Amino acid sequence: MELKFYNTLSRNLDTFQALTPGCVRMYTCGPTVYNFAHIGNFRAYTFEDILRRTLEYFGYTVTQVMNLTDVDDKTIRDSRAAKLPLQVFTRKYKDAFFDDIKTLNIESAEVYPAATDHIQEMIALIETLMEKGFAYKASDGCVYFSIAKFEKYGQLARIDRDNQRDGVRISNDEYAKDAVGDFALWKAWDEVDGDVAWDSPWGKGHPGWHIECSAMSMKYLGDSFDIHTGGVDNMFPHHEDEIAQSEAVTGKKWVNYWLHCEHLMVDNTKMSKSLGNFFTLRDLLDKGWTGREIRWVLIGAHYRKKLNFTFDALKLARETLNKFDEFFKRMRSIKNEGNGHSAAEAVRDAKLAFASALADDLNISPALAALFDLMRKINRLADDGQLDATGAEAVLVTFRDFDRVIGCFDVDSVKEDDAVPAEVTALAEARAAARKEKNWAESDRLRDEIAKLGYTIKDAPGNVWQIQKI
């Protein structure tokens, strides 16, 4: 089955072909560690996690690099406001980020490079850009990339080059969407930077935000790699500038597939502290929600559509996951013998529907629908006494497989009060044997023994039974 992704670069649904068969090299824009990441950030990180897990589901080995931006305008500004050294200030938010992705069951990247550990790699790239004539040192002491020298500038964001203003320089890391100008590769030190500075051939200063990602991605993934992801807000200027400086250095195509996720809204409104609808993951955990409930909401909409985050959605996530928990519990309780044939068709159909949906640009809605459909069909079989232990285990195996991508289920989790004592199970199996031999007196005696231990047996046609707590 072919994987297809919507490639922002081509504006088409492109069939995925890895540069190295069976292996995917992927760069994902990580956090700027000046504060706790908010749920809008985690919408992007969970999308990237679904992408990674899908690639693995289809048999690829993934090498993922996710950067930690620990030096830029915001980290310098806020570390100085906190009167803390930059590394001490950012350490708190790095640690929080790793705690948060663990809570959301986001798979770890292979490398989490911090910008401050790769300054020399950035300086080397800038030197090459200077040597090739793509960069220049301006009168303000900063080094800028000349977009006029890179003919393909604007290819990702579809910037109108005819309307650009020649000679405009932009030193700050983020600027208006329609602003097109030479961007800073190296920023000359001034008093607002405090003690944050490194020596360079152009004087003391620090790198611009955009050069950081080029240097770190190319160090760990090579001059060209398969996939680069991020939010739509990163497309311009950040990703556009990354392409320009990277391809100017190597003369090669830098990235083959660009995937961008849409914004997260809260109650159909842009998230804002002033509106009181701004939430970090920790805010939601403090309100009693769990990581898997939050994850279920964050993955619930296609990545190229805006996601509307609501507390009603969290309530529904809790109810839905509890239903799946009860379903898995029911599957584990089915003990009667059989060949599993009755469940085989439903399992096969669900697997095909799930894989087909994911292969179609991570189409999460029909993928989730396949899970609900399988649960409904199997519950119906169990209600009719047509499901045996072999079939039930096949269903559990299938959901374990689905959860390699979804990452929200506790298929094998048994709460202490849900665990059936071995003594009860043994009595239930003996009772089933007695019923099979039509020894009704012994069957009734064993049923009463089971009841004394606080359990009952639910019988169905075909000598099918389930243990339930009274």
C-alpha positions, 0 to 999 in steps of 0.5 A: 500500500502506497503512502501519500502525503500532501506536500506543501512544496508541490501543493499536491498529494504526492506518493511518498518515496524515501531517499533510502529505501525503508528508512526515513529521515525527518526533521520536526520543529521543536519548542522554543524553551522560554516558557511551558509549551501550550496545547497549540504546540502539542497539536503540532507535536502529536501530528508529528507523532502520528506521522512518525508512528504511521511511517513505522506502522508501514515498516519504515525505520525513522530517524527523527531530529527535533530541535530545542531552540534555547537561544533566540530573541525570546529566550534572551529577553525572558532569561534576562527578565528572570535574572537567570543565566540563559542555560539555567533559565531554559533548562527548566522548560527543556525538562518540562517539555520532555515531561509533557511529551511523555505524558502525551505518549509522544514517541521520542525522537532519535536526536534532540539537538540544542541550538547552544550546542551547535554554534560552531556548525552555524558559523561554518554554514554562514562562512560558506554562504559568505564565500559563495556570495549569498550573505553579507555583513551590514553596517549594523554588524549583523550578517544577512542572507541576500534573498535576491541572490537565491532565485528560488526564494518563495517557492514554499510559501509562494511569496510574490517576489515581484513585490519585494522591497530591495534592500530591506533587512529584517533582524528580528526572528519573526516578522509579518507574513507579507514582509520579504527581506534579507534575514539575519544569519548572525546578530551582532551583540548589543546591550539587550543581549547581556552575557549571551554572546559567542565569538565569530569571524564577524564579531561577538553575537549570536545566531539568527533563529533560521540558521539554527535549524539548517545547521542541526538538521544537516549535521544529523540528517545530511545535506538532503533528507525526506520530510520536514514538518511544522505548523503553518505559522512556520512556513514563512518566514522560518521554513522558507529561509531554511530552504534558501540558506540550506540549498545555497550552501549545498546546491542540492534540494534540501527536503523532498516533502514538507508537511504542515499542520493547521492551527488549534482553536479553543471554542472556535476562537484563537487561543489567547491569554487575554481571552482566558482560553490559553492552556498549557498541558499542565493547566489541563492536568491540574483540572483533572484530565489525563494525558491520553484524554488530551491526546485523543482530542489533539489527534482527532482532526485531520492535521491540515484542518483547524482543530477546535479544542473544547472541554466538551471534547475532553469529556467525550474523550473520557467517555470514549476511552472508558468504552474502549477500556470496558470493551478490552476488559470484555474481550479478556473475560471471554474464555470459551474455546473456538477457532476465532473464525467468527471474528476474522472478517471483522478484524480483516476489514478493520485492518484494511480500513485503518491502513488505507486511511492512514496511507491517504495523507494521515486521514485520521477520521476514517482510521478512527471510524475503523476502530469504532466499527470493529468494536461494534461488530465484535460486541454484537458477536459477543452478545449473540454468543458467537465470539470465542477466546481465540477470536477475542484475543485476535481482536486484542492483538488488532487493537494493540497494533492500531495503538502503535499509531493511536497511542491512547489505549490501555489494551492490557491494563487491568485495574486492581478491582477488575482483576479476576482471581485465579480461584474464580477463573478455575471455578468458572472453567470447571463449571463450563466443563460441567455444563458441557457434560450436562452435569447441571447439579455440579454446574449449579454448585460451582455457580454458587461457589463463584457467587460466594467469592463475589462474582457471577457468570453470564452465559450465552448460547454455545457454552459461551461465558463471561465472568463479571463482578457482582 
